Amino acid sequence: MGPLTGVRVIEIASLAPAPFGCMLLADLGADVLRVERLRGSPGFAPPPGPLDRGRRSVALDLKTPDGARAVRRLARDADVLVEGFRPGVAERLGIGPDDLMAENPRLVYGRMTGWGQEGPLARRAGHDINYIALAGALDPIGRAGERPHAPLNLLGDFAGGGAFLALGVVAALYERERSGRGQVVDAAMVDGASTLMSFLHGMRRAGMWDGPRGTNLLDGGAPFYDTYETADGGHVAVGAVEPEFYALLLERLGIDPDTVGPQLDPTGWPGTRKLFAEVFRSRTRDEWARVFADSDACVTPVLSLWEAHEHPHNRARNAFVEIDGLVQPAPAPRFSRSVPARPAAMDAGGRDAARTLARWGLDADEIAALRAT
């Protein structure tokens, strides 16, 4: 049983960050019911996949009194409700925190937005790239002399968004054990992305992050923390920051330490990078993987998303699972006693609506009335 077994979560269907946060909760054992919107807005919708796993689902028309009433009825017996609307939308639908917590004061109400519940941009549209831009998280990412480069939608949607949402929900549930009361969790991607940059704020204060983009210790500026192309067009990742690891790197590359300048002297970095690049291009990616397999030089092959599950380390840790024929990352983190059940794909929307609603406490008459409308 997972550590969140017994926790009941209602997820109002939305895009990436909230589903990811609810996936984390489901992976940890929570019983998550996704409420699909029967009349959703047209536009981009991702295909079914890992973010849906571990759910049951029903479809409700939230723009009708009966649909909103059904959500309020479900929320009476829930521990958590998560929504990803712009500020004010849930209130207009009649399913805002005041509406639901009036009947269930113990409810933890999670709000997942880009800009937060207040501020000049709160009601504006945006995406991951916009949120991390204003958080200062986009500017440092990219090569020297080039424009900032979007790191997929990892920093805003998932790390700064869904993961912080899940953390906030779990923290509010823990606090509820002392106070007996629920509360609203305002999870904004701009806030989460900003928090992720805390380390760099400290680095700058210490004088260790002074240069422009792509010229610093951890942004590709240092030759010992970068990627290099190999003979077959693949790449290896090098992270030999500590002096002892750097020494091992030079040893395995066959480079005499006296032929390169001091490790932390930026004036010598261009020459060292050129030398590293020449050496790494002399062998294939997998050949270099074997050279460094038993070394602390911090060199690893750059694997694609589609081959990572085949690496021996990931196999040994069962780091990937297969669900409905799709190989995907397994739940994380892991626990010594609480073992989450193997995740399963979500039921098709509405396919088992009656059984799902009954599981959530609705009686036969309530279910029949919902189906009739």
VEXTORMI-27686 format. One record per residue (C-alpha): x, z, y. Coordinates in Angstrom, 3 decimals. Each point is the difference from the previous one (the first is absolute). Layout:
N
<node xx="X" zz="Z" yy="Y"/>
...
This chain:
373
<node xx="0.000" zz="0.000" yy="0.000"/>
<node xx="1.253" zz="-0.865" yy="3.451"/>
<node xx="0.648" zz="2.621" yy="2.683"/>
<node xx="-3.065" zz="-1.209" yy="1.950"/>
<node xx="-2.369" zz="0.016" yy="-2.971"/>
<node xx="-3.389" zz="1.280" yy="1.147"/>
<node xx="0.387" zz="-1.279" yy="3.567"/>
<node xx="-2.764" zz="-2.461" yy="0.881"/>
<node xx="0.766" zz="-2.682" yy="2.579"/>
<node xx="-2.309" zz="-2.527" yy="1.647"/>
<node xx="1.842" zz="-3.041" yy="1.312"/>
<node xx="-1.805" zz="-2.304" yy="2.404"/>
<node xx="1.482" zz="-3.403" yy="-0.834"/>
<node xx="2.535" zz="-1.376" yy="2.489"/>
<node xx="3.308" zz="-1.859" yy="0.069"/>
<node xx="3.485" zz="1.004" yy="-1.198"/>
<node xx="0.954" zz="3.466" yy="1.380"/>
<node xx="-3.081" zz="2.031" yy="-0.958"/>
<node xx="-0.253" zz="-1.579" yy="-3.481"/>
<node xx="3.695" zz="0.753" yy="-0.523"/>
<node xx="-0.520" zz="3.650" yy="1.003"/>
<node xx="-2.980" zz="0.241" yy="-2.337"/>
<node xx="2.002" zz="-1.660" yy="-2.774"/>
<node xx="2.555" zz="2.798" yy="0.355"/>
<node xx="-2.775" zz="2.602" yy="-0.223"/>
<node xx="-1.489" zz="-1.727" yy="-3.054"/>
<node xx="3.434" zz="-0.257" yy="-1.636"/>
<node xx="0.299" zz="3.777" yy="0.403"/>
<node xx="-3.278" zz="0.563" yy="-1.828"/>
<node xx="-2.657" zz="-0.023" yy="2.717"/>
<node xx="-3.403" zz="-1.493" yy="-0.832"/>
<node xx="-0.284" zz="-2.770" yy="2.614"/>
<node xx="-3.272" zz="-1.808" yy="0.645"/>
<node xx="0.393" zz="-3.103" yy="2.146"/>
<node xx="-3.038" zz="-0.960" yy="2.055"/>
<node xx="0.152" zz="-3.754" yy="0.442"/>
<node xx="-1.838" zz="-1.412" yy="2.991"/>
<node xx="-2.853" zz="-2.177" yy="-1.177"/>
<node xx="0.113" zz="-1.944" yy="3.263"/>
<node xx="3.664" zz="-0.035" yy="0.843"/>
<node xx="1.546" zz="-1.878" yy="2.897"/>
<node xx="1.351" zz="-3.485" yy="-0.829"/>
<node xx="3.737" zz="-0.363" yy="0.153"/>
<node xx="3.111" zz="0.758" yy="-2.008"/>
<node xx="-0.568" zz="2.061" yy="-3.132"/>
<node xx="2.794" zz="0.543" yy="-2.542"/>
<node xx="-0.722" zz="-0.845" yy="-3.629"/>
<node xx="-0.581" zz="2.822" yy="-2.494"/>
<node xx="3.228" zz="1.679" yy="-1.013"/>
<node xx="2.000" zz="3.226" yy="-0.226"/>
<node xx="-1.470" zz="1.505" yy="3.184"/>
<node xx="-3.394" zz="0.071" yy="-1.741"/>
<node xx="1.105" zz="1.848" yy="-3.105"/>
<node xx="-1.517" zz="3.252" yy="-1.172"/>
<node xx="-3.298" zz="-0.491" yy="1.829"/>
<node xx="-3.671" zz="-0.205" yy="-0.776"/>
<node xx="-2.040" zz="-1.962" yy="2.497"/>
<node xx="-3.462" zz="-0.597" yy="1.376"/>
<node xx="-1.155" zz="-2.382" yy="2.732"/>
<node xx="-2.179" zz="1.241" yy="2.858"/>
<node xx="-1.336" zz="-1.623" yy="3.140"/>
<node xx="1.367" zz="2.438" yy="2.567"/>
<node xx="-1.896" zz="-1.688" yy="2.821"/>
<node xx="-3.334" zz="1.201" yy="-1.366"/>
<node xx="-1.371" zz="3.552" yy="0.225"/>
<node xx="-0.205" zz="0.170" yy="-3.791"/>
<node xx="3.658" zz="-0.977" yy="-0.418"/>
<node xx="1.218" zz="2.588" yy="2.500"/>
<node xx="-2.299" zz="2.589" yy="-1.552"/>
<node xx="1.518" zz="-0.727" yy="-3.419"/>
<node xx="3.515" zz="0.618" yy="1.349"/>
<node xx="-1.135" zz="3.307" yy="1.509"/>
<node xx="-1.564" zz="0.928" yy="-3.353"/>
<node xx="3.205" zz="-0.810" yy="-1.880"/>
<node xx="2.099" zz="1.900" yy="2.542"/>
<node xx="-1.951" zz="3.205" yy="-0.623"/>
<node xx="1.836" zz="0.371" yy="-3.322"/>
<node xx="3.331" zz="-1.530" yy="1.032"/>
<node xx="3.270" zz="1.654" yy="0.934"/>
<node xx="1.337" zz="-2.911" yy="2.038"/>
<node xx="-1.322" zz="-3.058" yy="1.800"/>
<node xx="2.364" zz="-2.708" yy="1.261"/>
<node xx="-0.939" zz="-2.766" yy="2.436"/>
<node xx="1.997" zz="-2.655" yy="1.823"/>
<node xx="-2.356" zz="-0.977" yy="2.832"/>
<node xx="0.936" zz="-0.321" yy="3.643"/>
<node xx="-0.842" zz="3.194" yy="1.931"/>
<node xx="-3.726" zz="0.454" yy="0.500"/>
<node xx="-1.205" zz="-2.388" yy="-2.715"/>
<node xx="-0.620" zz="2.680" yy="-2.632"/>
<node xx="-1.975" zz="2.011" yy="2.561"/>
<node xx="-2.174" zz="-3.018" yy="0.833"/>
<node xx="-0.713" zz="-0.462" yy="-3.705"/>
<node xx="-1.007" zz="3.638" yy="-0.325"/>
<node xx="2.878" zz="0.939" yy="-2.315"/>
<node xx="2.429" zz="1.545" yy="2.492"/>
<node xx="1.622" zz="3.392" yy="-0.587"/>
<node xx="-2.673" zz="1.935" yy="1.913"/>
<node xx="-2.733" zz="-1.657" yy="-2.073"/>
<node xx="1.637" zz="0.767" yy="-3.333"/>
<node xx="1.589" zz="3.377" yy="0.703"/>
<node xx="-3.303" zz="1.391" yy="1.262"/>
<node xx="-1.175" zz="-0.136" yy="-3.626"/>
<node xx="3.383" zz="0.579" yy="-1.636"/>
<node xx="2.254" zz="2.205" yy="2.151"/>
<node xx="2.715" zz="-0.122" yy="-2.674"/>
<node xx="0.392" zz="-3.772" yy="0.279"/>
<node xx="3.427" zz="-1.390" yy="0.892"/>
<node xx="-0.666" zz="-3.112" yy="2.079"/>
<node xx="2.908" zz="-2.458" yy="0.025"/>
<node xx="0.136" zz="-2.584" yy="2.799"/>
<node xx="2.471" zz="-2.869" yy="-0.455"/>
<node xx="0.663" zz="-2.080" yy="3.111"/>
<node xx="2.842" zz="-1.841" yy="1.654"/>
<node xx="-0.071" zz="1.639" yy="3.427"/>
<node xx="-1.732" zz="3.343" yy="-0.707"/>
<node xx="-3.292" zz="1.411" yy="1.194"/>
<node xx="0.883" zz="0.126" yy="3.697"/>
<node xx="2.307" zz="-1.639" yy="2.526"/>
<node xx="-0.124" zz="-3.265" yy="1.964"/>
<node xx="0.403" zz="-2.155" yy="-3.126"/>
<node xx="-2.269" zz="1.989" yy="-2.323"/>
<node xx="-2.741" zz="-2.634" yy="-0.118"/>
<node xx="2.300" zz="-3.023" yy="0.035"/>
<node xx="0.726" zz="-2.190" yy="-3.016"/>
<node xx="3.469" zz="-0.067" yy="-1.496"/>
<node xx="2.032" zz="-0.382" yy="-3.151"/>
<node xx="3.059" zz="1.602" yy="-1.555"/>
<node xx="2.416" zz="-1.989" yy="2.162"/>
<node xx="-1.733" zz="1.189" yy="3.195"/>
<node xx="-0.049" zz="3.676" yy="-0.968"/>
<node xx="3.663" zz="0.126" yy="-1.005"/>
<node xx="0.929" zz="-1.913" yy="3.152"/>
<node xx="-1.433" zz="2.726" yy="2.237"/>
<node xx="1.453" zz="2.738" yy="-2.217"/>
<node xx="3.531" zz="-1.296" yy="0.570"/>
<node xx="0.316" zz="-0.784" yy="-3.689"/>
<node xx="0.108" zz="-3.790" yy="0.255"/>
<node xx="2.706" zz="-0.413" yy="2.639"/>
<node xx="2.956" zz="1.230" yy="-2.152"/>
<node xx="-0.783" zz="-2.336" yy="-2.914"/>
<node xx="1.819" zz="-3.325" yy="-0.017"/>
<node xx="3.392" zz="-1.654" yy="0.260"/>
<node xx="2.239" zz="0.335" yy="3.019"/>
<node xx="-0.919" zz="-2.438" yy="2.725"/>
<node xx="-3.283" zz="-0.917" yy="-1.671"/>
<node xx="-3.590" zz="1.048" yy="0.647"/>
<node xx="-1.555" zz="2.971" yy="-1.823"/>
<node xx="-1.092" zz="-0.824" yy="-3.539"/>
<node xx="-3.264" zz="1.294" yy="-1.511"/>
<node xx="0.725" zz="2.115" yy="-3.129"/>
<node xx="-3.065" zz="-1.371" yy="-1.834"/>
<node xx="-2.864" zz="2.410" yy="0.771"/>
<node xx="1.736" zz="2.982" yy="-1.564"/>
<node xx="0.739" zz="2.253" yy="2.972"/>
<node xx="-3.440" zz="-0.024" yy="1.625"/>
<node xx="-2.607" zz="-0.647" yy="-2.672"/>
<node xx="1.530" zz="1.848" yy="-2.915"/>
<node xx="2.779" zz="2.434" yy="0.984"/>
<node xx="-1.298" zz="0.928" yy="3.449"/>
<node xx="-3.645" zz="-0.494" yy="-0.893"/>
<node xx="-1.287" zz="0.539" yy="-3.528"/>
<node xx="2.744" zz="2.407" yy="-1.091"/>
<node xx="-0.492" zz="2.208" yy="3.077"/>
<node xx="-3.764" zz="-0.144" yy="-0.529"/>
<node xx="0.411" zz="1.280" yy="-3.564"/>
<node xx="2.400" zz="2.718" yy="1.189"/>
<node xx="-2.476" zz="1.085" yy="2.681"/>
<node xx="-2.875" zz="0.125" yy="-2.473"/>
<node xx="1.964" zz="2.096" yy="-2.493"/>
<node xx="1.151" zz="2.359" yy="2.791"/>
<node xx="-3.582" zz="0.413" yy="1.247"/>
<node xx="-1.192" zz="0.737" yy="-3.539"/>
<node xx="2.695" zz="2.659" yy="-0.329"/>
<node xx="-0.964" zz="1.569" yy="3.344"/>
<node xx="-3.647" zz="-0.018" yy="-1.073"/>
<node xx="0.872" zz="2.401" yy="-2.801"/>
<node xx="0.787" zz="2.601" yy="2.679"/>
<node xx="-2.583" zz="-0.800" yy="2.666"/>
<node xx="-2.855" zz="-1.283" yy="-2.136"/>
<node xx="-0.520" zz="-2.796" yy="2.530"/>
<node xx="0.730" zz="-3.691" yy="0.079"/>
<node xx="1.375" zz="-1.913" yy="2.973"/>
<node xx="0.681" zz="-3.480" yy="1.334"/>
<node xx="3.324" zz="-1.651" yy="-0.845"/>
<node xx="0.929" zz="-2.502" yy="2.743"/>
<node xx="2.548" zz="-2.264" yy="-1.728"/>
<node xx="1.291" zz="-2.658" yy="2.406"/>
<node xx="2.538" zz="-2.577" yy="-1.091"/>
<node xx="1.752" zz="0.102" yy="3.369"/>
<node xx="0.543" zz="3.755" yy="-0.465"/>
<node xx="1.187" zz="-0.298" yy="-3.591"/>
<node xx="2.399" zz="-2.841" yy="0.802"/>
<node xx="1.415" zz="2.040" yy="2.874"/>
<node xx="0.543" zz="2.992" yy="-2.289"/>
<node xx="1.892" zz="-2.215" yy="-2.439"/>
<node xx="2.547" zz="-0.673" yy="2.751"/>
<node xx="0.880" zz="3.692" yy="0.483"/>
<node xx="3.384" zz="-0.395" yy="-1.671"/>
<node xx="1.081" zz="-2.727" yy="2.413"/>
<node xx="-0.931" zz="2.143" yy="2.996"/>
<node xx="2.419" zz="2.598" yy="-1.341"/>
<node xx="2.655" zz="-2.629" yy="-0.677"/>
<node xx="-0.236" zz="-1.231" yy="3.586"/>
<node xx="0.346" zz="3.497" yy="1.434"/>
<node xx="3.121" zz="0.506" yy="-2.116"/>
<node xx="1.516" zz="-3.232" yy="1.332"/>
<node xx="-0.268" zz="-1.710" yy="-3.378"/>
<node xx="-2.537" zz="-2.672" yy="1.002"/>
<node xx="1.124" zz="-1.435" yy="3.323"/>
<node xx="0.140" zz="-3.730" yy="-0.533"/>
<node xx="-2.673" zz="-2.676" yy="0.197"/>
<node xx="-1.930" zz="-1.227" yy="-3.012"/>
<node xx="2.137" zz="-0.964" yy="-3.002"/>
<node xx="3.214" zz="1.669" yy="1.161"/>
<node xx="-0.454" zz="3.543" yy="-1.253"/>
<node xx="0.771" zz="1.917" yy="-3.166"/>
<node xx="-3.216" zz="-0.584" yy="-1.957"/>
<node xx="-1.493" zz="-3.170" yy="1.507"/>
<node xx="2.395" zz="-2.555" yy="-1.450"/>
<node xx="2.686" zz="0.511" yy="2.606"/>
<node xx="2.431" zz="1.677" yy="-2.392"/>
<node xx="1.469" zz="-2.197" yy="-2.759"/>
<node xx="-0.294" zz="2.836" yy="-2.512"/>
<node xx="-3.789" zz="0.269" yy="0.523"/>
<node xx="-1.321" zz="-3.524" yy="-0.344"/>
<node xx="-0.934" zz="-2.761" yy="-2.431"/>
<node xx="2.231" zz="-2.826" yy="-1.207"/>
<node xx="-0.678" zz="-3.348" yy="-1.623"/>
<node xx="1.411" zz="-0.613" yy="-3.468"/>
<node xx="1.203" zz="-3.134" yy="-1.768"/>
<node xx="-3.426" zz="-0.836" yy="-1.429"/>
<node xx="-1.899" zz="0.447" yy="3.272"/>
<node xx="-1.058" zz="3.537" yy="-0.854"/>
<node xx="0.893" zz="3.077" yy="2.002"/>
<node xx="1.429" zz="3.477" yy="-0.440"/>
<node xx="-0.686" zz="3.075" yy="2.116"/>
<node xx="2.945" zz="2.113" yy="1.142"/>
<node xx="-0.439" zz="3.568" yy="1.237"/>
<node xx="3.477" zz="1.528" yy="-0.220"/>
<node xx="-0.288" zz="2.296" yy="3.017"/>
<node xx="2.046" zz="3.007" yy="-1.115"/>
<node xx="3.803" zz="-0.450" yy="-0.039"/>
<node xx="0.330" zz="0.705" yy="-3.706"/>
<node xx="-2.654" zz="-2.600" yy="-0.824"/>
<node xx="1.614" zz="-2.495" yy="2.361"/>
<node xx="3.302" zz="0.469" yy="-1.800"/>
<node xx="-1.696" zz="-0.767" yy="-3.319"/>
<node xx="-1.585" zz="-3.107" yy="1.546"/>
<node xx="3.378" zz="-1.359" yy="1.070"/>
<node xx="1.456" zz="0.797" yy="-3.416"/>
<node xx="-2.698" zz="-1.881" yy="-1.941"/>
<node xx="0.216" zz="-2.927" yy="2.436"/>
<node xx="3.752" zz="-0.159" yy="-0.520"/>
<node xx="0.732" zz="0.505" yy="3.707"/>
<node xx="3.127" zz="1.858" yy="1.112"/>
<node xx="-1.116" zz="2.725" yy="2.485"/>
<node xx="3.028" zz="-0.793" yy="2.148"/>
<node xx="-1.348" zz="-3.512" yy="0.666"/>
<node xx="-3.133" zz="1.285" yy="1.775"/>
<node xx="-0.291" zz="2.284" yy="2.991"/>
<node xx="-1.372" zz="3.558" yy="0.013"/>
<node xx="-3.499" zz="0.112" yy="-1.477"/>
<node xx="-1.763" zz="1.354" yy="3.106"/>
<node xx="1.834" zz="-2.101" yy="2.607"/>
<node xx="-2.576" zz="-2.581" yy="1.192"/>
<node xx="2.722" zz="-2.281" yy="1.399"/>
<node xx="1.090" zz="-0.792" yy="-3.547"/>
<node xx="-3.485" zz="-0.526" yy="-1.427"/>
<node xx="-0.236" zz="-3.798" yy="0.554"/>
<node xx="3.207" zz="-0.642" yy="-1.944"/>
<node xx="-0.989" zz="2.375" yy="-2.803"/>
<node xx="-3.432" zz="-1.594" yy="-0.255"/>
<node xx="1.539" zz="-3.460" yy="-0.300"/>
<node xx="2.301" zz="1.223" yy="-2.774"/>
<node xx="-2.840" zz="1.706" yy="-1.877"/>
<node xx="-2.110" zz="-3.157" yy="0.265"/>
<node xx="2.783" zz="-2.158" yy="-1.468"/>
<node xx="0.542" zz="2.350" yy="-2.932"/>
<node xx="-3.679" zz="0.433" yy="-0.821"/>
<node xx="-0.481" zz="-3.777" yy="-0.049"/>
<node xx="2.531" zz="-0.213" yy="-2.835"/>
<node xx="-2.400" zz="1.312" yy="-2.662"/>
<node xx="-3.709" zz="-0.101" yy="-0.773"/>
<node xx="-2.397" zz="2.807" yy="0.855"/>
<node xx="-0.283" zz="1.194" yy="-3.572"/>
<node xx="3.760" zz="-0.130" yy="-0.517"/>
<node xx="0.426" zz="2.305" yy="2.982"/>
<node xx="-2.744" zz="2.241" yy="-1.374"/>
<node xx="2.078" zz="0.462" yy="-3.134"/>
<node xx="3.188" zz="0.636" yy="2.009"/>
<node xx="-1.648" zz="2.844" yy="1.915"/>
<node xx="-2.379" zz="1.295" yy="-2.691"/>
<node xx="2.079" zz="3.116" yy="-0.780"/>
<node xx="1.330" zz="0.544" yy="3.537"/>
<node xx="-0.921" zz="2.214" yy="2.959"/>
<node xx="0.892" zz="-2.815" yy="2.388"/>
<node xx="-3.702" zz="-0.365" yy="0.859"/>
<node xx="-0.360" zz="-3.680" yy="-0.837"/>
<node xx="-3.179" zz="-1.287" yy="-1.638"/>
<node xx="-1.561" zz="-3.401" yy="-0.631"/>
<node xx="-2.791" zz="-1.018" yy="2.384"/>
<node xx="-2.931" zz="-0.469" yy="-2.377"/>
<node xx="-3.156" zz="-1.906" yy="0.783"/>
<node xx="-3.389" zz="1.698" yy="-0.196"/>
<node xx="-0.658" zz="-1.968" yy="-3.160"/>
<node xx="3.104" zz="1.088" yy="-1.908"/>
<node xx="0.414" zz="3.638" yy="1.091"/>
<node xx="-2.062" zz="1.222" yy="-2.954"/>
<node xx="2.533" zz="-1.540" yy="-2.382"/>
<node xx="2.978" zz="2.036" yy="1.217"/>
<node xx="1.200" zz="2.494" yy="-2.659"/>
<node xx="-0.272" zz="2.976" yy="2.364"/>
<node xx="-3.585" zz="-0.812" yy="0.924"/>
<node xx="-0.811" zz="-0.563" yy="-3.665"/>
<node xx="1.505" zz="3.349" yy="-0.966"/>
<node xx="-2.132" zz="1.790" yy="2.603"/>
<node xx="-3.160" zz="-1.968" yy="-0.791"/>
<node xx="-0.069" zz="-0.792" yy="3.691"/>
<node xx="-2.497" zz="-2.836" yy="-0.470"/>
<node xx="-3.305" zz="-0.229" yy="-1.843"/>
<node xx="-2.144" zz="-2.922" yy="-1.045"/>
<node xx="-3.701" zz="0.075" yy="0.931"/>
<node xx="-2.283" zz="-2.910" yy="-0.873"/>
<node xx="3.051" zz="-2.183" yy="-0.567"/>
<node xx="1.571" zz="0.827" yy="3.385"/>
<node xx="3.369" zz="1.779" yy="0.023"/>
<node xx="0.094" zz="2.456" yy="2.926"/>
<node xx="1.804" zz="3.163" yy="1.145"/>
<node xx="-0.949" zz="3.162" yy="-1.865"/>
<node xx="-1.314" zz="3.085" yy="1.848"/>
<node xx="2.546" zz="2.106" yy="1.879"/>
<node xx="1.183" zz="2.710" yy="0.375"/>
<node xx="0.154" zz="1.634" yy="-3.414"/>
<node xx="-0.811" zz="3.556" yy="-1.000"/>
<node xx="1.324" zz="2.297" yy="-2.706"/>
<node xx="-3.442" zz="1.222" yy="-1.111"/>
<node xx="-2.725" zz="-1.992" yy="1.745"/>
<node xx="0.012" zz="-3.429" yy="-1.576"/>
<node xx="-2.384" zz="-2.486" yy="1.654"/>
<node xx="-2.029" zz="-2.145" yy="-2.351"/>
<node xx="1.159" zz="-3.571" yy="-0.449"/>
<node xx="-1.479" zz="-1.921" yy="2.957"/>
<node xx="-2.712" zz="-2.514" yy="-0.745"/>
<node xx="-1.418" zz="-2.925" yy="1.909"/>
<node xx="-3.073" zz="0.569" yy="2.139"/>
<node xx="-3.415" zz="-0.818" yy="-1.393"/>
<node xx="-1.472" zz="-3.143" yy="1.484"/>
<node xx="-1.872" zz="0.899" yy="3.185"/>
<node xx="-3.464" zz="1.297" yy="-0.853"/>
<node xx="0.265" zz="-0.858" yy="-3.712"/>
<node xx="-0.632" zz="3.574" yy="-1.124"/>
<node xx="-1.707" zz="1.185" yy="3.169"/>
<node xx="-2.687" zz="2.090" yy="-1.690"/>
<node xx="2.439" zz="1.809" yy="-2.260"/>
<node xx="2.453" zz="0.543" yy="2.848"/>
<node xx="-2.639" zz="1.383" yy="2.366"/>
<node xx="-1.320" zz="2.280" yy="-2.731"/>
<node xx="3.515" zz="1.292" yy="-0.560"/>
<node xx="0.035" zz="0.890" yy="3.697"/>
<node xx="-3.215" zz="2.017" yy="-0.250"/>
<node xx="-2.751" zz="-2.430" yy="1.009"/>
<node xx="-3.129" zz="0.279" yy="-2.117"/>
<node xx="-1.944" zz="-2.897" yy="-1.506"/>
<node xx="-2.502" zz="-0.162" yy="2.862"/>
<node xx="2.763" zz="-0.160" yy="2.633"/>
<node xx="1.787" zz="-2.754" yy="-1.880"/>
<node xx="-3.215" zz="-1.987" yy="-0.476"/>
<node xx="-0.804" zz="0.296" yy="3.700"/>
<node xx="3.446" zz="-1.281" yy="0.969"/>
<node xx="-0.290" zz="-2.961" yy="-2.336"/>
<node xx="-3.440" zz="-0.808" yy="1.362"/>
<node xx="1.406" zz="-0.311" yy="3.530"/>
